[in-house]
Amino acid sequence: MRLLLVALLAITAFGQEIVPGRYIVELTGEPALRHREPGRRRAEIRDQHQALERQLRGRRANVLARMDTVVNAVEVEAPDASALAGLPGVRRVEPVRVFRPLLYRALPSHQVDKAWEMIGGSANAGVGTKIGILDTGLDIGHPAFNAPDMKAPEGYPLASSEPNLALTSGKVIVARSFDGGTIQDQMGHGTAVAMAAAGVVHTSPKGTISGVAPGAWLGVYRVADLQGKFYSSTVLSALDWAAKDGMDVLNFSFGSVGAFGASNDSIFQDGVKRLVESGVIVVNAAGNTPGAMTVDDTASAEQVIAVGANAQAQTTVAVVPSVGPSMAAAASSNVVTLEPLSGPMVDAASMGNTLGCNPFPPESLRGKIPLIQRGTCFFTEKLANAAIGGAAAAVVYNAAAPSSGGPEDLVTMNVDDDPTIPGLFVGYSNGVKLKDFIAMVEDFQVQLRFPLGGGKPTQLAWFSSEGPSVELAIKPDLVATGMSFYTAALRSTSSSICIVCDASGYSTTQGTSFSSPVVAGAAALLKSARPGLAQGEYRSLLINSAMPMLFPDGSVSPVQWAGAGILNVNAAVKSTVAAAPVSVSFGAGSGTVDLTREIKLKNLGKEPATWALSVSSTNAAKPALSAESLAVEPGAEAAVTLSLATGGLEAGEYEGFVLVKDDASGVESRIPYWYGVGSTEPSSIVVLEEPDNPRAGFSYNVYVRIHDKAGLSLAEPQPTVTPVSGGGSVVSVRSSFRDYPNSYLLRLQMGARAGANVFRVDAGSAQLTFTITTTN
């Protein structure tokens, strides 16, 4: 059976874009963060930077920014890197890269309300901690950040300019921008992210909402330009200032597809590493590129908390056209849980069967999704007639003047008495829009998003990036709500540059961009409730206290999808177990393995503890523990070994959890483990990078990568690419291992007319069909 994976490339992926003529130049000598006397070291670095600037004047190069805390570096504008690399005192030169945004019952889903009860109420959540939001800025007058009773700590507020200082408050205590403007948000993304982490309790159009840590202070660092691009040099400057500003937690809701991992020798990765070693908790969105080995490089770092996104079933139902925004929908009653379906949409009216009350000709709807209008016959008949035509699903839209209710009402189509294919129901105006799209957009495509399971937040969001990391670590570390996420928005009508905006000041959005600040807020809440712990201990409490992410049948999701599981803030506050490492990867190899890893467990409680240890896995081949119980004194640490020694393993993933049960706290800690057995047989194909705003008639690059059953990337076979519809063609297919490990670069020519260009990629038994939708 061929494995068919469908991707709609109207959804953003993230590439490794380089900015021409801009470089990060690292100088010799340690930065101030690692020096015994930071003030004296900064003065020395300043002299070093000035000496470099004098050398640059004769080389048509200008210094744009200086960094002295997490890195000893400057950002330089120059014709090329060769003129910089040979200068005295220069350690290395790297190009500036571009990151992009990694686009309620969120709080109860993560036991935040129970954690609030434990600490005396929401007002105490995050008190005394500072969360740095590196993003697009903040809608400073938004009610989500109106906290008249909060006072800035001594020595604050801090700002990069007088206009920014005027935007600070008792809630927003740091305001820095890096392009001469202010922190005022123009895109809404930063506002939405900051709300998720630390927005105050207030009333929205949908009722009372709050961030996870409403009592925390905010440091706002606008690192994006007005096109929504996050330059690595600007982010590095912000990290430098965040360290000097005393931020406790930093949130990164931006990034790129994992290319070389976090262990690569880069100035940016070294800066992040020094920051976490200094005690700052760094939380990073895992990414919005579905498929194996797609977690953001920085999120892949061992000490950075990588956050994926999970979804709630009752809020995920939608029709997503290949052009335009998604459309709210209601699923037919025969749908309990179903993965998204995609395909070209056809108007039933064009087939002389507008209401779908007559059977469609056999095979006429094979591979297509019909659009049918409400009226005359029962919903069961409409869906059954579509099934006769070969459709796998259908969309029904409301009538202009329905016999009951209004034309925009969403109706659950009752087909319980005569089950048939699944269907989604949309309002009349959206139905008309779909008809127009079908008529105007060549090869118009839609994705149908159905409930993802049981109404509980136990399913991975379809867009969430997956592990293993490039270094074969378990990533993401955990997941949090990131789908159908109701949060603050820029108080503005839609515009070409606005990512999250609405005149009401609130919007429903999605992405690991929003699951990440939920965890950042949880980190602030935890540090406030339990001061004095080490950065790694807070990290373990957040990750290893997570709840299992379950499928509808009760089985646990793969660890490379969700790490330890779903964020459980209440358990993190109560737990007394800190694990190092927080997850165990045995790496990848053959079917015969004999490996041992050590796990250190620390008692963070005030009383002696005896913990029961066990291994949970659905695999017959499981690792063995060196002990089934540990007795540990308060503040002490004990080690246990995990040994995987077996043979005859078939290709695939061998995974599970080391469970540490503490009866005193009532919390069971979960430490995920993983081992991959590789093969040469392709199992899946992943899209790594695709074009932004493609236009008809032009050619573009698309990067793809082939993976085996264990999620490991394969250098062979070379894929074949076939145009399916839309008038596009294949220019070339070649390996591109320098850009991404084991990747292939597809050069694709778009059709002459605006619309959907559909291509199919084949590699062995794996197949990927994707769509690039162009405009004129």
Order of alpha helices (4+ residues) and beta strands (2+ residues): beta-beta-alpha-beta-beta-alpha-beta-alpha-alpha-beta-beta-alpha-beta-alpha-beta-beta-beta-beta-alpha-beta-beta-alpha-beta-beta-beta-beta-beta-beta-beta-alpha-beta-beta-alpha-beta-beta-beta-beta-beta-beta-beta-alpha-alpha-alpha-alpha-beta-beta-beta-beta-beta-beta-beta-beta-beta-beta-beta-beta-beta-beta-beta-beta-beta
